[in-house]
Amino acid sequence: MSQLAHATVLITGGASGIGYLLGQQLISRTIGHLVIWDINQSMLDSAVNTLRQSGILVTGYHVDITDNAQIDATLATMQADGINVDIVVNNAGIVIGKPFAEYSDSQIDREMAINAVAPMQITLKLLPGMHQRRRGHIVNIASAAALLSNPRMSVYVASKWAITGWSDSLRIELEQEHSPIKVTTVMPYYINTGMFDGVQSRIIPILTPDHVVRQIIRAIERDAIFLRMPWIVNLLPLIKGILPVRWFDVVVGKWFGIYATMRHFTGRKQ
């Protein structure tokens, strides 16, 4: 039986984009309970009302994941309601997308807090229950940006490098403890969800949300350690290790055009 069957799945940022689509697809896999956290109350209400039409139990919580007090209070409410998370998908994320010199202090703090710190805090608070029940899967949505420096993405890249390093270090710790809890790190290229509106990718295709969601579910079911999309992303560590930095800049940055992908970025308003 799939580990998804009858599982309680928590998705942060689950009211829109990849998080919402993932919730839709997980419902079709006969999960037992879908829990959505999101900061946008109106979108959260709409998502919960729509997803409940499937007949699966769906619960939504308005949470600012940069606020530890809100995380603690929400988890306490869930525990009081008998909700034990089997699978957490740390999906919530933002990208501001501009030259580093134009960032404000608060923008740096917010991007790092949402993309990197919050997944650590949420996971830290869920781990004891998972250990007690001897069941759990932590899915961290990182990015191919964790493997590649890119202009106009410096803080986003930093946050994704951070979550990737933490995620795999956690995996190794759990394996050394012979824990049944699994960790999957997802590292996709740009996804066509609106988050990266304006991005132009000349050679590597921008990913479609449906494809990404299908691959994430497959990775969960297979207890995959890493999921990199598209396949060419798997070659990045090798190429970086072989080529001198200036050659890498030419091949990946200039010939593939990666360093120009964010030049016309607009994205969503934060």
N, C-alpha and C positions, 0 to 999 in steps of 0.2 A: 504494500500500500504506500502511495506517495506520502511524504511527510507533510504535504499541503492539506491532505484530507482531514477535515474537521479541526484544522489548526486555527488559532487566533493570531491574526496578522495585523501589526501596527505599521502604518505608512505615514511618515512625516511629510508635510507638503502634499497631502493626498487629495486635495480638492481640485487640482488642475494639472495639466501637463502629463508628464510621464507617471507621476504618482497616481493620478486619477485613472489613467488607462490601465495601469498595473492592477489597481483595485478591481476594475471591471473584469479583467482577464482572470484574476485570482478567484473571483466569485464563480466563474464557470468551472473552476477546478475543485469545486465542492469544499472550499474552506469552511470552517465553522462560524467564524466571526471576523469581520473586517472592522478595524478601528482606524479612523482617520484623524490626524492632527493637522490643523492649518491655522494660519494667522488671520486669514480673510474670512470673516464670519458669514457674509452673504454667499460666497462661493462654497463654503463648507456646508451650509444649510442646503444649497441646491444639489451638491454632490451626494450628500447623505440621502436626501429625498429620492433622487434618481436611482441610486444604487440599491436602495431598499426594495424597489419594485421587483428585484430578482427573487425575493423571498428569503435571501440570506440575511442574517443579523448584521446590521451595520450601525456603528456608533461613531459620532463625531465629537471632537473636543476642540474648542478654540484655545490655542496655545501659542505663545511667543516663545520659541525654543531658545532664544537668547536669555531668557529669564529663568534662572534655576528654581526660583520660588514657584513659578507657574508649572514647571516640569514636575516638581515634587508634589504640588497640590493635585495635579491631574492624575499622576500615578497613584496617589493615595485614594482618590475618588474611584479610580478603576479597580484598585484592590478591594475597596469596600463593596463594590458591585460584583466582585468575584471574577474580574477579568484578568486572566494571566496570559501574558504575551508569549507566544511560542516562536514567532518570527518577527523581527523588527527590520524594516527597510528605512534606513536613514537616507531619505531622498531629498528633503528640503534643501534648496540652494538658491543662491543669487549670483549674478555676475554684473558688475558695474561697467567694466569695459572702457577704460580710457587711460591715457598716459599716467604713469605713476605720479609724476610731479603735480598732476591736477587733483589728486585725491585729497580729501579732508581726513582729519584724525578719525572722525566718527565713521566715515565710509570704510576705512581700513578695519576698524574694530568690528563693524557690522558684518562685513563680508567674511572675515575670519571666524567670527562667532557663529554665524549660521552654517557655513560650509565645513568647518573643522572642529570647533570646540563643542558645539551642541551635540553632534553624533557621539562624541566621547562621553559627555555628561549623561545622555540618555542611556547609552549602553551600560555605563557604570552602574546606573540605578536599576537596570533590568537584569543584570548578570546574577545577582544573588538568587532571585526567583528561578531563573533558568537552571542554575546549579542545583538548587533544591529539588526541582522537578526532573532533573537529568534530561532536559530537552531544550533545544534552542537553536536558532539560526540568526546570525547577524549579517545583514546585507547592507553594504556601504556603497552608495553611489558616488564614486569618485569621477575621474575623467581621464581621457587620453592626455589632457593638459598636465597630468602628473608625470608624464614622460617627456615633456617638450616645453621648453621656454618659448614664450610668444609675446610680441609687443602688444600693448594695450590690454594685457591680461595678467599683469604681474601679481596682483593680490589674489586673483582667482587661482592662478597657477600655484601660488604659495599655499593656498588653502587646500588644494587638491593633492599637492605633494604631501602635505601634513596628514590628511586623512588616509592616504594610501599607505604611508609608512606606519602609522598607528594601526590601521586595520590588519596589515599582514603581521605586524609584531604581536598583536592580540591573538591572531590565529596560531602562531607558533607557541605562545604561552599556553593556550588552551590544549594544544596537541601534547605539549610536554607534561601537562597535568592529566593526560588521558581523558580529557573531558569530551562528552558527546556533543557539545555545542560547536556548531560550524560557523565559519566566517567566509563570506564571499565578497570580493572587492570588484566592483563593476567600473570599467574604464572606457566609456564610449567617446567617439569623436563628436563633432557637433550634431545635435538632434534638431529636427525641424518641428519645434514646439512653440516657437515665439520667443523663447528665452534668448535665442541668438539671432533675432531678426536683423537683417542687414549683412550678416556674414556671407562672404563669397569664397567658395572653395573651388579652385580651378580643376584639380585632378582627383582628389579623394572625395567621393560623394557624401553629401550630408545625409545622415541616417534618418529613416522614417520611424516615427514613434511606435507603430505597430510591430515593426521588426525588433526594435530594442526591447519592448516589453516581452515579446515571445522568447527572446534569448535570455532575459533575466529570469523568467520562470523556469526555463530549461536549466539554467545554471543552479538555481535553488534546488531543483529536483535531483540534480546530479552532484550536489555538494561541491560545485566547482570552486577552486581557490580564487582564480582570476577569470573575469570575462572582459576581453578587450574587443572592441568593435570599431571599424571593420577589421578583417583579418590582418591587413597591412600594419595595424598598430602593434601587433605582436613583434614586428621586426625592428621597432624603434630602439629598444635597448641594445640590440645587436649592432645596428647601424651607428648609434652613438658611441658604442665601445670600440668600433673599428676605425671610424673616420676621425681625423683631426677636427677640432672644433670649427676652424674656418671652412673646411670642406663640407662639414655637416651643415653649416649656415648656407652654403651655396646650394647643396643638393636639396635639402629639405626646405630651407627658408626661401630660396630664390626659384629653383627649378620646379619644386612642388607648389610654391606660392604660399606656404603656410604662414610666413611672417607678414603677409599682407591680408590675411583672411578677415581680420578685425577692423580693417581700415574704414569700412562703411557701416560698422555695427551701430544699431539703434537699440535693439533689445526692448524688454518691457520696462515701463516706468516703475521704479522701486518706491 
